[in-house]
Every structure is written in structure tokens, then in C-alpha cells.
Amino acid sequence: MTDLKRVGIYARVSTNRQCPESQLLPLREYATARGFEIVSEYVDVISGSKDSRPELARLMADAAKRRLDAVAVWKFDRFARSTRHLVTALEQFNALGVDFISLSESIDTSTPMGKMVFTVLAAVAELELSLIRERVVMGLERAKAQGKVLGRPRVETSEEQLLALSEQGLSSRQIAEQLNLSPSTVLRRLAASKTC
């Protein structure tokens, strides 16, 4: 049995003109110095704001399959598009027993200091989420106070219109399209008119 830690190293560059080697070389050196086995290198050439990153998805899948003991990145912003995204990924790694190492920030979640930084990041992400929720609620309250009608505009249709179209043999979807209603609203109103 070996104590060799299996690590996946992740790098991301935004364009083909940038070279991921500037991130990969120090990560390889770090892994060698720590006695880690590099299981795979995951490199995305894509903007950090994009939700879909194939190599990051592959890394997350390998972590979920327990093929990795640790994930190493050059810098947080190469890995995550936001604090919330970073914390979500770190929570997944934590649940899987996978350590996270960010070389530039000197973070290693296998150490007490790294665990403390993760806790602080989680608190910051939670604060961001709370502030966003608070702003949304305040905006809705302000709009209501100003007399603005919120939600989907109400479409006035009579039961006679609904029944006439239904009797013509139109489906609920076709009726919905003609009257600018949702199919579920059409179904609900037709059912209500039949019980009367």
C-alpha cells in the first residue's frame, strides 16, 4: 500500500494565444516536490465566465469517481467563475474527501489554515447570496409601493371564447396560442367551466 496522493492539475486560459504551460509547469513542480502522482492534467481554453467547461466537468467527474485525492490549480480565478462557484466546488470536494490546493494563494484544504480559509470563503459566498436576496426583495417592495404591477400581465378572455375554440376541436395548446395563455391555464379554466 502506498501513501502517494493522486492529484489532478487544472489550468485554464481564455484564448488560444495564451499558453497554459505557465500554470502547468509550477503545478507539476509542486506535485513532484510533494511526492504526488499526477493522474491527469485538465486544460480548458475558454472564458472563465462560461458555464460549460469540458475539462473542468471531466475533473469534477473524476473526483466524484474517487480517481483523485487532490486537485491543484495555479489560482482561484483560473478554476472558478465566482466565489459561489468556488465554494460549491470546494463543498463537493470536501464531501468526497478530495483536497483542494491553490498554489498562488497558498491554500491547501488538507491543512488547518486551508480549512479556515475555506470556512471564510463559504461565509463570504453566503453573505453575497443574502445581499442579492435582500436587494431583490427591496426592489420588489419599492415597485409595489410605486404601484407597479408585478408578474405576467393578465390576459382577459371569456369562458365563451375558451368553450367556442374547444368545441371547434382545437387542442389546449392551440387555444393557448390563439388567446395568449399558457396551456395549463386553458386546461384549468376548461375543467372549471365543465364543473359549473
N, C-alpha and C positions, 0 to 999 in steps of 0.2 A: 504494500500500500504506500502511496506517495502523498506528500503534503503539497505537491505542486498545484498552485492555483491557476485555473483555466480562465484566461481573460480574453474578452473581445474588445478590440480598439475601434473607436468610431471617429470618423473625420467627415467634415462637410465643407465644401466650397460652393460659392454661389454661381460661378461661371466656369467654363472650360479653360479660360485664360488663367485661372488660379490653380496653384499646384497643391494638392493635399499632402504631399510629402513633407511640407514644413510642419504639419501637425503630426503626421505618422512617425517620422524619424524620432522625435523626442519621446513619443509614446512607446515605440519599440525599445529604445534605450532604457526607459523607466521599467518596462516589463522585464527586460533582461536583468537589470540591476536588482529587482525584487525577487528574481527566480520564478517568474510567472511563465506559463506556457501560453503563447498567443494562439488561440483556437481559430480565430478568424479576424480579418480586417473588413470593416464596413465603411464604405465611402460613398456619400451622396454628392452629386453635383447638381445642386438645386437651391433655390432661395429658402432661407430659414423660415419665411412666413408661410410657405406651402404646407398644407396639412398632410399631403401624401408624400412620404419619403421612403422609397422602396428598401433601401439598405437599413434605415432605422427600423422599419417594420420587420425586416429579417432578423435584426439584432434582438428586438423585443420577443420575437417568436423563439429564437434560440435560448434566450433567458428563460422563457416560460417552459421550454422543454428541458431545462436544467443542464444545458450544454455549457453554461458559463458560471463561474464563481464570482466574476467581477467584470465590470465594464469601465473602460478608461477612455476619457476624452481630453482634448487639449484645453478646452474652455467651455463653460456652461452654454454660452451663446452659439457654439457650434453644434450643440446637442439639442437644446430646447428652444422653442419659439417664444416662450413666455415663462414667467415664474410658475404659473398654474400648471403648465405642461411639464415643467421640470419636476415639480412636487408630485404630480400624478405618476410620472415615470419612476421617481425615487420610491414612492409608496409601493408600486408594483415590484420593484427590485427588492425592497425590504421584505415584502411578503414572501418572495421567492428565495430569500437568503442570499441575494446577489449584492455584492458591494459595488459602490459607485465611486470612481476616482476622477477628479478634475485636476489635471496637472497644473495649470496656470493659477488656479485659486487655492492650490494645496489642500484640497478636500479629499478625504478618504473615509467613507461611511463605516469602515471597519474599525475606525479609531473613535475614542470618546469625543474628541474635538469635532470630528466629521459628523458624528451623530447629533451633536449640539447644533452645528450649522444647519443640518437638515431640519431640525426642530424649528429653528428660527425662520428658515425659508418657508416651511409649512405655515407658520403663523403669519408671515407676510402675505402669502398667497390667499389665506383665509381673510385677512384684512382687506385685500384688494377686492375679493368677491363681495364682502359685506358692503364696501363703499359703493360698488357698482349697483348692488341691490337697492341701497339707500337712495342713490341718485335716481334710479328708475321710479321708485315709489314717490319721491318728491316731485318728479316731473309729471307723473300721473295725477297727483293731488293738485298741482298747480294748474294743469289742463282742465281738470274738473271744476276748480274754483273759477276759472275764466269762462266756464260754460261750454267748453268744447265737448263734443260728443265723441266718446272713445269706442273703439271696436269697429266692426264691419257695419257699413251703412245699411239700415233696414230697407228692405225691398217690399213695397206694398203690392200684394197680389190678393185677389179674391178667391174664395173657395170655388166659385163658379168657374173661374179660369182654369184652376187645377183640375176640377172634375171634367170640364169640357175636353181638355187635352188628354186626360186619362181615357175618356170614352172614345176618343179618336184612335186609341190603341198605341199611343206613344209610351215609351218606357220612362221610368222615373228620371233617368239620365237625360233623355231628350227633353222632357218637361223642364228639368232644372236648367238646361242650356237656354231654352226659349224664355224662361221667366227670370233668368239671372239669380237662381237659387242653388243651394247645394242639394245633391241627390238625397241626402239624409233628411233635409228639411221637407222635401217633396214627399218622401215616404211617410214621415211623421204626420204631416198635415193631411195626407190622403187617408191614413189609418184613423186619424181623429174624426174626419168627416164621415167615415163609414160607421163609426160607433154612435154617432148622434142620431 
